[in-house]
Amino acid sequence: MARHTDPAPHDDDVEIVSKSQMKRDMNALQDLGEALIPLDRKYLIGLDLPETLFNALIEAKRLTAHGAVARHKQYIGKLMRQVDPAPIQALLDSLAGNSDRHNGWLHQLERQRDRLLTDPKAVEALIGDHPDIDIQQLRQLIRNAQKEREQQKPPKAFRELFQLLKTRYPEPPLIDPREEK
């Protein structure tokens, strides 16, 4: 009788997931789907969701009966299993102000605003980068923000300057194309 000495082939890549973990994962997806319900249609369109999920989210806004809402949320959770949750979570984090990329962008704008208030060369560089900018408005905002600081007044022009910079430097995309698989 010949002995079989080769060990049984094992697939090391298979990860065993408990039933409890699968339920937690499904509940997390349902919660993520529920967070999409109150969003405006423009955000939902930007996520490029499957048509059935998109329609279910729009329908959820219309429902008012408690039982119907609960069943519909479970349906949305079921549909969420077919979708990559990363872009959805990135959008929700960005809207909530929790995204590292979003925070970095805001800090960059704040540094730019501080440079504009202290360095005249920064003003010229901004004008060079954005030749269509209203130079008179920019210089007026800078002067007013500097006066507000000196006189310790509320930072109205300081905030307006920040808003102007937000229009000139768009927010980076939620998902970096280099990070996609």
Accessible surface in RSA format (square Angstrom, percent):
REM  Atomic radii and reference values for relative SASA: ProtOr
REM  Chains: A
REM  Algorithm: Lee & Richards
REM  Probe-radius: 1.40
REM  Slices: 20
REM RES _ NUM      All-atoms   Total-Side   Main-Chain    Non-polar    All polar
REM                ABS   REL    ABS   REL    ABS   REL    ABS   REL    ABS   REL
RES MET A   1   236.42 122.4 151.92 100.5  84.50 201.2 130.68 111.1 105.73 140.1
RES ALA A   2   101.92  93.7  66.02 101.9  35.90  81.7  75.05 105.7  26.87  71.2
RES ARG A   3   214.93  90.2 185.80  94.7  29.13  69.4  61.98  84.7 152.96  92.7
RES HIS A   4   155.60  85.0 121.88  84.7  33.72  86.3  87.99  90.7  67.61  78.7
RES THR A   5   118.65  84.4  88.61  89.8  30.04  71.6  68.55  92.1  50.10  75.7
RES ASP A   6    95.43  66.8  87.72  87.3   7.71  18.2  17.21  40.5  78.22  78.0
RES PRO A   7   115.05  83.9  95.40  87.0  19.66  71.5 106.77  88.1   8.29  51.5
RES ALA A   8    64.96  59.7  50.03  77.2  14.93  34.0  55.47  78.1   9.49  25.1
RES PRO A   9   136.18  99.2 105.83  96.5  30.35 110.3 116.73  96.4  19.45 120.9
RES HIS A  10   149.47  81.7 117.88  81.9  31.59  80.8  81.43  83.9  68.04  79.2
RES ASP A  11    95.91  67.2  72.03  71.7  23.89  56.5  33.44  78.7  62.47  62.3
RES ASP A  12   134.52  94.2 101.27 100.8  33.25  78.6  37.43  88.1  97.09  96.8
RES ASP A  13   132.95  93.1 103.51 103.0  29.44  69.6  34.40  81.0  98.55  98.3
RES VAL A  14    97.38  64.1  74.34  67.3  23.05  55.5  79.21  68.8  18.17  49.3
RES GLU A  15   143.01  82.1 119.14  90.1  23.87  56.8  46.02  89.0  96.99  79.2
RES ILE A  16   163.60  93.1 133.78  99.7  29.82  71.9 137.69  99.1  25.91  70.3
RES VAL A  17    63.31  41.7  40.90  37.0  22.41  54.0  43.92  38.2  19.40  52.6
RES SER A  18    62.42  52.7  48.73  65.0  13.69  31.5  51.40 109.5  11.01  15.4
RES LYS A  19   149.99  73.2 141.90  87.1   8.09  19.3  85.03  76.5  64.96  69.2
RES SER A  20    64.17  54.2  59.05  78.8   5.12  11.8  21.70  46.2  42.47  59.5
RES GLN A  21    65.68  36.7  65.68  48.0   0.00   0.0  22.33  47.5  43.35  32.9
RES MET A  22    95.90  49.7  94.15  62.3   1.76   4.2  63.16  53.7  32.74  43.4
RES LYS A  23   114.87  56.0 114.05  70.0   0.83   2.0  60.41  54.4  54.46  58.0
RES ARG A  24   135.58  56.9 129.23  65.9   6.34  15.1  68.73  93.9  66.85  40.5
RES ASP A  25    66.78  46.8  64.00  63.7   2.78   6.6  24.54  57.7  42.24  42.1
RES MET A  26    65.42  33.9  62.85  41.6   2.58   6.1  51.01  43.4  14.41  19.1
RES ASN A  27    87.23  60.2  86.73  83.8   0.50   1.2  20.71  49.8  66.53  64.3
RES ALA A  28    58.05  53.4  48.60  75.0   9.45  21.5  52.43  73.8   5.62  14.9
RES LEU A  29    34.88  19.4  34.70  24.8   0.18   0.5  34.88  24.5   0.00   0.0
RES GLN A  30    37.36  20.9  37.36  27.3   0.00   0.0   3.07   6.5  34.29  26.0
RES ASP A  31    88.42  61.9  82.47  82.1   5.96  14.1  28.19  66.3  60.23  60.1
RES LEU A  32    18.43  10.3  14.53  10.4   3.90   9.8  17.80  12.5   0.63   1.7
RES GLY A  33     0.00   0.0   0.00   N/A   0.00   0.0   0.00   0.0   0.00   0.0
RES GLU A  34    49.30  28.3  42.34  32.0   6.96  16.6   9.81  19.0  39.48  32.2
RES ALA A  35    41.63  38.3  28.02  43.2  13.60  30.9  38.05  53.6   3.58   9.5
RES LEU A  36     0.00   0.0   0.00   0.0   0.00   0.0   0.00   0.0   0.00   0.0
RES ILE A  37    22.59  12.9  22.59  16.8   0.00   0.0  22.59  16.3   0.00   0.0
RES PRO A  38   103.85  75.7  73.20  66.7  30.65 111.4  81.72  67.5  22.13 137.5
RES LEU A  39    24.58  13.7  22.51  16.1   2.07   5.2  24.58  17.3   0.00   0.0
RES ASP A  40    83.63  58.6  78.10  77.7   5.53  13.1  14.50  34.1  69.13  68.9
RES ARG A  41   130.73  54.9 126.00  64.2   4.73  11.3  49.41  67.5  81.32  49.3
RES LYS A  42   136.11  66.4 120.14  73.7  15.97  38.0  71.82  64.6  64.29  68.5
RES TYR A  43    71.80  33.5  67.61  38.5   4.20  10.9  40.50  30.4  31.31  38.6
RES LEU A  44     0.49   0.3   0.00   0.0   0.49   1.2   0.00   0.0   0.49   1.3
RES ILE A  45   108.90  62.0  94.48  70.4  14.42  34.7  99.15  71.4   9.75  26.4
RES GLY A  46    64.77  79.9   0.00   N/A  64.77  79.9  35.66  97.9  29.12  65.2
RES LEU A  47    24.89  13.9   7.59   5.4  17.30  43.5   9.98   7.0  14.91  40.1
RES ASP A  48   131.46  92.1 109.05 108.5  22.41  53.0  32.07  75.5  99.39  99.1
RES LEU A  49    20.89  11.6   1.85   1.3  19.04  47.9   2.31   1.6  18.58  50.0
RES PRO A  50    56.64  41.3  44.17  40.3  12.47  45.3  56.27  46.5   0.37   2.3
RES GLU A  51   131.66  75.6 119.80  90.6  11.87  28.3  44.32  85.7  87.34  71.3
RES THR A  52    77.59  55.2  72.08  73.1   5.51  13.1  67.28  90.4  10.31  15.6
RES LEU A  53     0.81   0.5   0.81   0.6   0.00   0.0   0.81   0.6   0.00   0.0
RES PHE A  54    33.98  17.0  33.98  21.0   0.00   0.0  33.98  20.6   0.00   0.0
RES ASN A  55    75.33  51.9  71.16  68.8   4.17  10.0  26.21  63.1  49.12  47.5
RES ALA A  56     5.10   4.7   0.57   0.9   4.53  10.3   4.63   6.5   0.47   1.3
RES LEU A  57     0.00   0.0   0.00   0.0   0.00   0.0   0.00   0.0   0.00   0.0
RES ILE A  58    46.22  26.3  43.34  32.3   2.88   6.9  43.34  31.2   2.88   7.8
RES GLU A  59    58.22  33.4  55.89  42.3   2.34   5.6  23.00  44.5  35.22  28.8
RES ALA A  60    13.02  12.0   4.29   6.6   8.73  19.9   4.44   6.3   8.58  22.7
RES LYS A  61    89.25  43.5  56.52  34.7  32.73  77.9  53.42  48.1  35.83  38.2
RES ARG A  62   159.82  67.1 139.58  71.2  20.24  48.2  75.35 103.0  84.46  51.2
RES LEU A  63    39.47  22.0  26.23  18.8  13.23  33.3  28.09  19.7  11.38  30.6
RES THR A  64   128.73  91.6  97.42  98.8  31.30  74.6  71.92  96.6  56.81  85.9
RES ALA A  65    62.06  57.1  50.48  77.9  11.58  26.3  61.07  86.0   0.98   2.6
RES HIS A  66   160.67  87.8 149.90 104.2  10.77  27.6 105.63 108.9  55.04  64.0
RES GLY A  67    34.17  42.1   0.00   N/A  34.17  42.1  27.10  74.4   7.08  15.8
RES ALA A  68    24.83  22.8  21.19  32.7   3.64   8.3  22.01  31.0   2.82   7.5
RES VAL A  69    38.33  25.2  37.69  34.1   0.64   1.5  38.27  33.3   0.06   0.2
RES ALA A  70    46.44  42.7  40.98  63.2   5.46  12.4  45.18  63.6   1.26   3.3
RES ARG A  71   158.41  66.5 152.61  77.8   5.80  13.8  71.25  97.4  87.16  52.8
RES HIS A  72    28.77  15.7  25.96  18.0   2.81   7.2  14.69  15.1  14.08  16.4
RES LYS A  73    64.62  31.5  64.62  39.6   0.00   0.0  19.33  17.4  45.29  48.2
RES GLN A  74   116.21  65.0 109.91  80.3   6.30  15.0  23.42  49.8  92.80  70.4
RES TYR A  75    96.31  45.0  91.09  51.8   5.22  13.6  68.28  51.3  28.02  34.5
RES ILE A  76     0.00   0.0   0.00   0.0   0.00   0.0   0.00   0.0   0.00   0.0
RES GLY A  77     2.62   3.2   0.00   N/A   2.62   3.2   2.49   6.8   0.13   0.3
RES LYS A  78   118.10  57.6 116.63  71.6   1.47   3.5  60.72  54.7  57.38  61.1
RES LEU A  79    16.08   9.0  14.93  10.7   1.15   2.9  14.93  10.5   1.15   3.1
RES MET A  80     0.03   0.0   0.00   0.0   0.03   0.1   0.00   0.0   0.03   0.0
RES ARG A  81   127.95  53.7  97.78  49.8  30.16  71.8  34.43  47.1  93.51  56.7
RES GLN A  82   134.32  75.1  96.00  70.2  38.32  91.2  44.26  94.2  90.06  68.3
RES VAL A  83    25.29  16.6  12.98  11.8  12.31  29.7  18.64  16.2   6.65  18.0
RES ASP A  84    90.99  63.7  77.50  77.1  13.49  31.9  38.93  91.6  52.06  51.9
RES PRO A  85    52.61  38.3  52.58  47.9   0.02   0.1  52.61  43.4   0.00   0.0
RES ALA A  86    55.18  50.7  44.39  68.5  10.80  24.6  52.80  74.4   2.38   6.3
RES PRO A  87    44.48  32.4  43.94  40.1   0.55   2.0  44.08  36.4   0.40   2.5
RES ILE A  88     2.25   1.3   2.25   1.7   0.00   0.0   2.25   1.6   0.00   0.0
RES GLN A  89    78.22  43.7  78.22  57.2   0.00   0.0  36.82  78.4  41.40  31.4
RES ALA A  90    20.35  18.7  13.73  21.2   6.61  15.0  19.51  27.5   0.84   2.2
RES LEU A  91    14.55   8.1  14.55  10.4   0.00   0.0  14.55  10.2   0.00   0.0
RES LEU A  92    27.24  15.2  23.61  16.9   3.63   9.1  23.97  16.8   3.27   8.8
RES ASP A  93    41.56  29.1  41.39  41.2   0.17   0.4   1.88   4.4  39.68  39.6
RES SER A  94    13.64  11.5   8.54  11.4   5.10  11.8   0.07   0.1  13.57  19.0
RES LEU A  95    77.32  43.1  42.88  30.7  34.45  86.6  46.02  32.3  31.30  84.2
RES ALA A  96    69.61  64.0  33.38  51.5  36.23  82.4  45.48  64.0  24.13  63.9
RES GLY A  97    30.56  37.7   0.00   N/A  30.56  37.7  17.42  47.8  13.13  29.4
RES ASN A  98    97.36  67.1  75.79  73.2  21.57  51.9  19.56  47.1  77.80  75.2
RES SER A  99    20.52  17.3  15.11  20.2   5.41  12.5   8.31  17.7  12.21  17.1
RES ASP A 100   127.12  89.0 112.81 112.3  14.31  33.8  38.29  90.1  88.83  88.6
RES ARG A 101    76.94  32.3  63.13  32.2  13.81  32.9  32.19  44.0  44.75  27.1
RES HIS A 102    28.54  15.6  27.60  19.2   0.94   2.4  16.48  17.0  12.06  14.0
RES ASN A 103    53.62  37.0  53.12  51.3   0.50   1.2  13.58  32.7  40.05  38.7
RES GLY A 104    34.84  43.0   0.00   N/A  34.84  43.0  31.24  85.7   3.60   8.1
RES TRP A 105    23.35   9.4  18.58   9.0   4.77  11.2  21.36  11.4   1.98   3.2
RES LEU A 106    44.86  25.0  44.86  32.1   0.00   0.0  44.86  31.5   0.00   0.0
RES HIS A 107    96.69  52.8  96.35  67.0   0.34   0.9  62.72  64.6  33.97  39.5
RES GLN A 108    93.59  52.3  93.56  68.4   0.02   0.1  19.06  40.6  74.53  56.5
RES LEU A 109     2.01   1.1   2.01   1.4   0.00   0.0   2.01   1.4   0.00   0.0
RES GLU A 110    65.36  37.5  65.36  49.5   0.00   0.0  11.84  22.9  53.53  43.7
RES ARG A 111   131.14  55.1 129.09  65.8   2.05   4.9  60.61  82.8  70.53  42.7
RES GLN A 112    22.66  12.7  22.66  16.6   0.00   0.0   3.82   8.1  18.84  14.3
RES ARG A 113    25.53  10.7  25.53  13.0   0.00   0.0   0.00   0.0  25.53  15.5
RES ASP A 114    59.61  41.8  59.25  59.0   0.36   0.9  23.78  56.0  35.83  35.7
RES ARG A 115   108.89  45.7 107.99  55.0   0.91   2.2  53.45  73.1  55.44  33.6
RES LEU A 116     3.02   1.7   0.00   0.0   3.02   7.6   0.00   0.0   3.02   8.1
RES LEU A 117     9.80   5.5   0.84   0.6   8.95  22.5   0.99   0.7   8.81  23.7
RES THR A 118   103.59  73.7  69.88  70.8  33.71  80.3  63.97  85.9  39.62  59.9
RES ASP A 119    55.37  38.8  53.68  53.4   1.69   4.0  16.55  38.9  38.82  38.7
RES PRO A 120   103.73  75.6  97.81  89.2   5.91  21.5 102.54  84.7   1.19   7.4
RES LYS A 121   161.82  78.9 156.39  96.0   5.43  12.9 100.89  90.8  60.93  64.9
RES ALA A 122    11.07  10.2   4.53   7.0   6.53  14.9  10.79  15.2   0.27   0.7
RES VAL A 123     8.64   5.7   8.64   7.8   0.00   0.0   8.64   7.5   0.00   0.0
RES GLU A 124    95.49  54.8  88.29  66.8   7.20  17.2  47.37  91.6  48.12  39.3
RES ALA A 125    57.85  53.2  45.30  69.9  12.55  28.6  56.84  80.0   1.01   2.7
RES LEU A 126     1.06   0.6   0.00   0.0   1.06   2.7   0.81   0.6   0.25   0.7
RES ILE A 127    25.23  14.4  24.19  18.0   1.04   2.5  24.19  17.4   1.04   2.8
RES GLY A 128    57.83  71.3   0.00   N/A  57.83  71.3  35.97  98.7  21.86  49.0
RES ASP A 129    99.08  69.4  71.87  71.5  27.21  64.3  17.21  40.5  81.87  81.7
RES HIS A 130    33.12  18.1  32.07  22.3   1.05   2.7  21.08  21.7  12.05  14.0
RES PRO A 131   108.07  78.8  85.78  78.2  22.28  81.0  88.13  72.8  19.94 123.9
RES ASP A 132   111.92  78.4  79.81  79.4  32.11  75.9  50.44 118.7  61.48  61.3
RES ILE A 133     7.63   4.3   0.34   0.3   7.29  17.6   0.34   0.2   7.29  19.8
RES ASP A 134    79.65  55.8  69.29  69.0  10.36  24.5  30.03  70.7  49.62  49.5
RES ILE A 135    71.04  40.4  67.70  50.4   3.35   8.1  67.70  48.7   3.35   9.1
RES GLN A 136   144.48  80.8 136.25  99.6   8.23  19.6  44.38  94.5 100.10  75.9
RES GLN A 137    82.95  46.4  76.83  56.1   6.12  14.6  26.47  56.3  56.49  42.8
RES LEU A 138     0.00   0.0   0.00   0.0   0.00   0.0   0.00   0.0   0.00   0.0
RES ARG A 139    90.16  37.9  88.55  45.1   1.62   3.8  33.24  45.4  56.93  34.5
RES GLN A 140    77.02  43.1  77.02  56.3   0.00   0.0  31.23  66.5  45.79  34.7
RES LEU A 141    11.11   6.2  11.11   7.9   0.00   0.0  11.11   7.8   0.00   0.0
RES ILE A 142    12.85   7.3  12.85   9.6   0.00   0.0  12.85   9.3   0.00   0.0
RES ARG A 143   112.56  47.3 110.94  56.6   1.62   3.9  54.97  75.1  57.59  34.9
RES ASN A 144    49.55  34.2  48.13  46.5   1.42   3.4   9.74  23.4  39.81  38.5
RES ALA A 145     0.39   0.4   0.00   0.0   0.39   0.9   0.00   0.0   0.39   1.0
RES GLN A 146    64.18  35.9  62.34  45.6   1.85   4.4  21.03  44.8  43.16  32.7
RES LYS A 147   114.78  56.0 114.70  70.4   0.08   0.2  61.24  55.1  53.54  57.0
RES GLU A 148    22.63  13.0  21.64  16.4   0.99   2.4  12.47  24.1  10.16   8.3
RES ARG A 149   123.48  51.8 103.52  52.8  19.96  47.5  57.96  79.2  65.52  39.7
RES GLU A 150   139.47  80.1 104.43  79.0  35.04  83.4  48.41  93.6  91.06  74.3
RES GLN A 151   104.56  58.5  77.56  56.7  27.00  64.3  35.85  76.3  68.71  52.1
RES GLN A 152   165.24  92.4 131.05  95.8  34.19  81.4  41.40  88.1 123.84  93.9
RES LYS A 153   119.56  58.3 106.03  65.1  13.53  32.2  57.53  51.8  62.03  66.1
RES PRO A 154   104.29  76.0  94.69  86.3   9.60  34.9 100.74  83.2   3.55  22.1
RES PRO A 155    47.25  34.4  47.20  43.0   0.05   0.2  47.25  39.0   0.00   0.0
RES LYS A 156   141.93  69.2 138.29  84.9   3.64   8.7  85.53  77.0  56.40  60.1
RES ALA A 157     5.37   4.9   4.80   7.4   0.56   1.3   5.25   7.4   0.12   0.3
RES PHE A 158    38.07  19.0  38.07  23.6   0.00   0.0  38.07  23.1   0.00   0.0
RES ARG A 159   146.26  61.4 145.37  74.1   0.89   2.1  53.58  73.2  92.68  56.2
RES GLU A 160    73.42  42.2  69.22  52.4   4.20  10.0  33.58  65.0  39.84  32.5
RES LEU A 161     0.00   0.0   0.00   0.0   0.00   0.0   0.00   0.0   0.00   0.0
RES PHE A 162    26.33  13.2  26.33  16.3   0.00   0.0  26.33  16.0   0.00   0.0
RES GLN A 163    95.05  53.2  94.28  68.9   0.77   1.8  43.11  91.8  51.95  39.4
RES LEU A 164    23.27  13.0  18.70  13.4   4.57  11.5  22.53  15.8   0.75   2.0
RES LEU A 165     0.00   0.0   0.00   0.0   0.00   0.0   0.00   0.0   0.00   0.0
RES LYS A 166    73.07  35.6  63.84  39.2   9.23  22.0  22.06  19.9  51.01  54.3
RES THR A 167   105.20  74.8  70.89  71.9  34.31  81.8  75.88 101.9  29.33  44.3
RES ARG A 168    57.80  24.3  48.15  24.5   9.65  23.0   5.92   8.1  51.89  31.4
RES TYR A 169    56.58  26.4  56.25  32.0   0.32   0.8  50.70  38.1   5.87   7.2
RES PRO A 170   109.38  79.7  93.16  84.9  16.21  58.9  98.51  81.3  10.86  67.5
RES GLU A 171    65.61  37.7  43.71  33.1  21.90  52.1  16.40  31.7  49.21  40.2
RES PRO A 172    46.42  33.8  35.37  32.2  11.05  40.2  41.90  34.6   4.52  28.1
RES PRO A 173    88.49  64.5  76.42  69.7  12.07  43.9  88.23  72.8   0.26   1.6
RES LEU A 174    56.57  31.5  44.29  31.7  12.28  30.9  46.11  32.4  10.46  28.1
RES ILE A 175    48.50  27.6  39.67  29.6   8.83  21.3  39.67  28.6   8.83  24.0
RES ASP A 176    20.85  14.6  19.87  19.8   0.98   2.3   5.21  12.3  15.64  15.6
RES PRO A 177    94.92  69.2  81.36  74.2  13.56  49.3  82.11  67.8  12.82  79.7
RES ARG A 178   206.76  86.8 172.69  88.0  34.07  81.1  87.65 119.8 119.12  72.2
RES GLU A 179   114.58  65.8  82.48  62.4  32.10  76.4  43.47  84.1  71.11  58.1
RES GLU A 180   115.50  66.3  91.73  69.4  23.77  56.6  30.32  58.6  85.18  69.5
RES LYS A 181   248.62 121.3 173.98 106.7  74.64 177.7 151.74 136.6  96.88 103.2
END  Absolute sums over single chains surface
CHAIN  1 A    13132.5      11042.1       2090.3       7062.0       6070.5
END  Absolute sums over all chains
TOTAL         13132.5      11042.1       2090.3       7062.0       6070.5
